[in-house]
Amino acid sequence: MIIERIETVPLRIPLASGAGTVGSLLVKVTTDEGLEGWGEAFGFEAVPVTRRAVDELVAPLCAGRDAAPIAPLMREVQQKLHVFGRAGAVIHALSAVDIALWDIAGKAAGAPLHRLLSGADGSDETHGSNVSDGSGADRSLACYASLDPYRDPVLVRAAVRRALDAGFRAIKLHEREPDAVYAARAEAGPDVRLMVDVNCPWTLDQARSRAAELAGAGLTWLEEPLWPPEDYAGLARLRQECGIPLAAGENASTLLEFGRLMDGAVDFVQPSVAKMGGVTELREVFRLAAVRGVTVLPHTFYHGPGLLAAIEVTAALGTAESLIEWRFTDMAAHAYGAALVPVDGRIRVPAGPGLGVEPDPEVIRAYLAD
């Protein structure tokens, strides 16, 4: 299978409220045999830069190459582009192509990616003990509602109520003020798992003080509390002192960085498949975490092939503690239509080959950002 063409597909989908839009970058890889694979790079306002990285840097190095040996090809391309660094737009671009190649690999094998990664024999069993087969038709993974930042405690309570009404029993906030967090806990009650992602704002001393203020909220974890995010020694000290489990990892890009996070800095590690090298690297993080005894909670604040890739890898390599992040945002449409929306706090693991589901062509036509 020869890589014949790599295309970038930028989307901009409005929020149903009309308050803004969500940008994402899908990537389609086509082989000379006509197989198509879909990937995703981390989006937001970086879409134009990442798109150039795909079109001008990554795609020319991949075109004409064999699509089958994914890890060696990705390593070679990364080495050739290392002058641009080991994080940021170039690695995001590489992540998208890697995901698409794994989609192709599953389609070529006629098997779901989770079965390909787990080495299962075709009986549809997976290694992820958090995978439930329900009636035996579709399998599913537990997930949590990841809310947008609201700041206003009244709005926070309303968002938590919407997530509860949708069937979620685990909810993550993007709030920094204690009054917003305690408002969420009051709405959720004592039995719902509540997490807080503060997006790297504080020094170690500030984090100590804020963690003390949040001590009564019963948090399952406090996420990305320190600036800079690679202050692993500071995270380790805060973890020992604050009494709240810590989570981090969406800003890490290499296996060495994830190893340092797992070496006493966090309780939960959060690799972002669309930011850190795709499926090839995500599976290595899961394997390293299994040796270290650390729970992997993939960062998936996106709804495209990156989400599917994280679902597939988690289904193959995750544990009963692994959770999938679902961005609980009121978007006008999703890349997969209604095919990949959680029900009662669980998201299905598709049974089709590769990533298991194809993006909805109507959504792509309607929201193409070109």
N, C-alpha and C positions, 0 to 999 in steps of 0.2 A: 504494500500500500504506500503510494507516494503522495506526499502533501502537494496538492496542486494549487490550492488557493486558500488564503486567509483573509477574511473580511471582518471589518469592524461594524457593529450595529449599535449606535448610540440611541438610547431611549430617554424620553422625558415625559413622565406620567404625572398628571396633576393630582393633587389631593382632592378628594370628593368635596371637601369644604370650600375649595377654591382658594385656599390660603397659601398655596405654593405648589411646587412640583418636586418630583424625585427623579434625579438623573442616575442612569446606570449605563454600563458599557458591556454589551454582549459581543462575543467573538465567534464566528463560524469558520470551521476548518473543513475543507472538502478534499477528498482524495481522488486519485485518478480512476478509482473504481466507483466513484459516485457516493461513497459513504460521507455523511456529514456529522460533525461533532460540534457541540455548543459549549462555550466556556463563558466566564464572566470575570471582569476585572473590577476591583473596588472603585466605586463611582464618585457620587457627589460632584463637587465642583472641579474635581481632577479629571473628569472624563476627557476634555480636549487634549490634555497633556498625555494621558495614558493612551489615548487613541493614536497619537503621533508615535508613541513608543512602539505600539504594535505594528503600525503601518510602515514605519521607517527603519526600525531597528530589529525587532523580533521576527516579523514575517519574512524579510529577505534572507535571514539566516536559516529559516525552516523550510522555505519553498524548495521543492525538488528532493527533499529528504524522505527517508523511510519513516512512516508514521508509527511503526511497531515498537522500536526500542525507545520508549518514552524517556526514561530516566537518563540514559546516556546522552540523548539529544538535548534534553533540558540542561544537563550539566555543561555540555559543550557550549551551548548558547550563552549560558550564564557566565562562563569563564571569558568568552569573547566580549561580553558587555560589562565586565566587572568594573571598568573604569567609571561607570555611572553609579556605582555603589551597590550594596546588597539589600537595599530597601527602596521604597518609593515607586515611581511610575513604571520604571523598567521591570521591576519584579512583579508589580501588579499586572503588567502586560504579559509577562511570561506565565503568570498564574493562569490567566484566561486561556492561553494556548494549551497549557498542560491539561487543564480540565477538559478541553475539547478533544484532545488526543485520547484521554481515558474514556470519554464517551464513545469515540470511534472504536477503541479496543473492545469495549463491551459489545458494541453492535457487530463487530467482525466475529466475535466469539458466540454471538447469539445469547448472551447472558447478562443479567443485571450486574452493574459494577460491584455491588456489595458481594455477590457470589464470586466474582473474579478476584476480589481482594482477599476474601476469607478463605479461598481455596476449597469452597464447598463443592460437593460432587454433583449437584443438580437436583437435590431433594428440596431445594428452597430453604434449607436451614442456614442461619447465619450465626456468627460468633457473638454478636452483640446481645447480651442478656437483657438489655432494656428493650429488645424488639418483641412486640406482642403480635401474634397472628390472629387475634380475635376469632373469627369464624373459620380461619384457614385461608381466606382469599388474599387479602392485602395485609401486610405487616405495618406496624406503626412504631413511632418513637415518641417518648414524652418530650414535651417542649414547654417553653415559658414565653409569656407575652412580654416583649421588650418595648416599653412605652417611649413615646417622644418626651422631650423636656417640656414641662408646663409651668413650673415655678410657682404658680398660684395654687395654694393648698386646695381650694375649691375645685379647680380644674383637675388637679391630681386625683382627688377623690372620685370625680366623675369618670375619669379614664380608667381607674382601678375597677369601678363598678362595671364598666363596659367589658373589661377583660374577664371579670368574674362571670358575668352573664353569658359570655362566649364559651365558658367552660374551663377556663384556665385556673389552675390551682398553684401556679408559680408565676410571679410577676416581677419584672425588673424595672426600676425607676431610673431616670436620668436627671436626678435632682441633687442639689448640694446643700440645701438649707434644711435643718432639722424639722421645722414646722411642716414642710411638704412631706417629708418622710413619715412623720408621725401621723399626719392626716391619712396617708396611704395605709398605714397599719390599722388605724381606726376603722377604715372602710373595709379592709380585707379580713379583719378578725385575726385571731391568734393562730389559726391552723394553716393559713396560706403561706407558702414560702415567699419571702420578700427579699429582693436584692437591690443594691444601689450601685450604679455606675456613675462616677463623678468625673470621668474623662481627664485625669492627670492634672489637677489644679494646684496641689498643695506641696509645701515643703514638709519635711518629716515632722517638725514641731507643730505645724498647722494640722497635719493629719492626725497626730496624737490627740490634739484638742478636739477636732471634729469627731473622731472616732468615739471619744468619751461622751460627746453630746448624743451620739447615735446608739449608745450601748443598750438603751432600753427598747430599741425598735425590733429586736429579735431578728436581725438580718442573717440570711443564709450566707451571704458574702458581701464584702465591700470591694468594688472593682476599680482598678487603675487610680489609686489615691494620690500617687506622687508624680511630681515633675522634677526631673525628666523621667519618662517611663522606664528607662533602662537603669534606674538607680536600684539595682537588685539588692545591694547591701542594705539600703534604707528600707526596702520592702520587708526584708528578713527581720530587721529590728522592729518595725511596726507590727509585724505578725506576732512576734514574741510578746509584745507589750499591750496590744489594744484589745485582745479578747474577742475580736471579730474575724472570722475566716476571710482571707484575701484571695482575689482573683485578678489575673492579668494575662496578657499575651497577644492581644490584637495588634500591638505595635511591634512585636518581635518578627524577625524575618528569617532567622537561621536556626539550625538545630542547636548550635552552640548557645544561642540566646535562650532557647527554650530549656536547655539543660541547666543554665544558671537560674532560671525561674523555678525550676523543679527542685533545685538544691536548697530548699528551705525558705524560699522567698514567698511562695504562694501555696494555697491549699488547692486551688483549681487553676488549670492552665487553659488559655482561650485562643488557640490558633485561628487565624482568619484565612480560609483556603484561597480567597480571591486576592490576598495581599502578600502571602508568604511562600509562593511557589507551587500552589495547586495541590492536586491529589498526591503527586509524587512526594512532596514534603510533608503533607498532613499525615499520611500513613506512618511516616517515620516518627512524628511527634507522638502519635498513639502508641507506637512500639516502645519508644523511650519512656513514656509515662507509665506503661505497664510494668517496666522494670523498676521504676522509681516509686511506684505505688501512688501516683498522683492522678486525680480525675481530670479527664479532658472534656471541656465544654466548648465546642466550636463556636467562634464568633461568626454570626450569619445575619448581620444587619442589612440584608439584601434579599430579594425574592426571585432571583434568576438561577442560572446554572450553578452559581456558587453555593446557593442554598442546597440544591440537589446533590452537589458533590459532597458537601458536609454530611448530609443525610446518609448517602451511600457508604461513606467511609466509617461513619459512626455505627451504622448497622452491621458492618463487617468487623470492626475492631473495638467498639465501645464496650462499656460496662453498664450495669444497672443504674449507676449514678450519672451517666452521661445524659445531658439534656441538649436539645436543639433550640437555638434562639429564633423566635418568630417576631419579626418587626411588626408590631401591632399599630400600624399606620393606616388611616382611612384613605387608601389610594383608589383612584377611579378604575384601575384595572391592574391585573397582575400578569407577569410574563407567561404564566401557564394557565391563565384563566382561573377557573374554579378547581382545577385538577390538583392543586397543591396548597390547600387551605386547611389548617388544623381543625379538628372536630373534638370537642371536649378535652382540649389540652394535649392532643396527640396528633402527629403528622404522619401520613402514610409513607412507607418505603415502596416506591413503584416497582412493579414486577417486570416491566419491559426491559429490553436490552440496553446496555450503556447506562446513561443517567435515568432512563426509564420513561421520560416524558419529553415531548418536543415543545418548544415555545409556540404559543398561539400566534399563527401568522396574522390574524386580524389585529391583535394587540400590537404587533410589530409595525404593521402598516399604519395603524392609527396614531402611534406615538413615536415614530421614527423622528429623531431630532435633526436629521439632515435638512 
